[in-house]
Amino acid sequence: MKDQYYVIGQPIGHSMSPTMHNEWFLSNHISGHYSAKEVGITELKSVMTEFRSTVKGFNVTAPLKVEVMQYLDEIDPLAKAIGAVNTVINKDGKLFGKNTDGIGYIRGLSYVLEKPIEEETILIIGAGGAARAILYSLLHLGVKHITVTNRTVEKAKELLDGKLMNEVNIISIQEAEEQLGRFSLIIQTTSVGMKPNENSTPLALTNLSPNAIVSDLIYSPFKTVFLKEAEERNVAIQNGLPMFIYQGALAFQEWTGIFPNTIDAYSLLERKLGGTKC
């Protein structure tokens, strides 16, 4: 019988994780199968009890990334700092939690980065869970020049829990628009650009540096209006597909000891999304 792996969350029917992971099991000749399982907060406790004896590992998506932590035996320090878990490894009935979102995002930037991430001057747009995962992963890697902007500055300050005020700058959207030229990497982490707001952008790119890289975590639509506007200014752009692939690849590595082929996965999912190179 094949080892069982899952992604759990609600809703979950749209997930591309099974397509990606099952292709990796197949291409690496591993007897494993990955499925999507609809799990809400009320079912989580019983599912955790079941998974201890039936699965080798699983991914966690919204709305369970925080809730799942109370059922784990051990949590990686970075995941603790982020305050969320997206990957769980089952070691003989003990559940170990990690967060591969932020590091997966940074690994995915290899498609567009021309210098080490530590040398970038970074603007993060947004203050939600994705922003937090990326921010704390960048700090974990020793990145020094980070600014966060958000529609409500107070929420951006909450992102730092009051502990990192000396390490991270917080500015308003208006200030970010005015200062945009000093940033070499802009990371858009909000849902602005997805349905029903696909014609909206989180901030104006008028003062964008011609040498900047603009990254948007959204991959459906494959190229947001924000990325299209950046592309019109002839700067390098990237959507959220590399992050999705690399967070999954790092989880796969945790479970199997093998880092899978991310290039083939990109081609596979790009076709599935009906996108063109971003």
Buried (B, 14 or more C-beta within 10 A) or exposed (E): EEBBBBBBBBEBEEBBBBBBBBBBBEEBEBEBBBBBBEBBEEBBEEBBEEBBEEBBBBBBBEBBBBBBBEBBEEBBEBBBBBBBBBBBBBEEEEBBBBBBBBBBBBBBBEBBBEEEBEEBBBBBBBBEBBBBBBBBBBBBEEBEBBBBBBBEBEBBBEBBEEEBEEEBBBBBBEBBBBBBEEBBBBBBBBBBBBEEBEEBBBBBBEBBBEEBBBBBBBBBBBBBBBBEBBBEBEBBBBBBBBBBBBBBBBBBBBBBEBBBBBEBBBEBBBEEBEBEEB
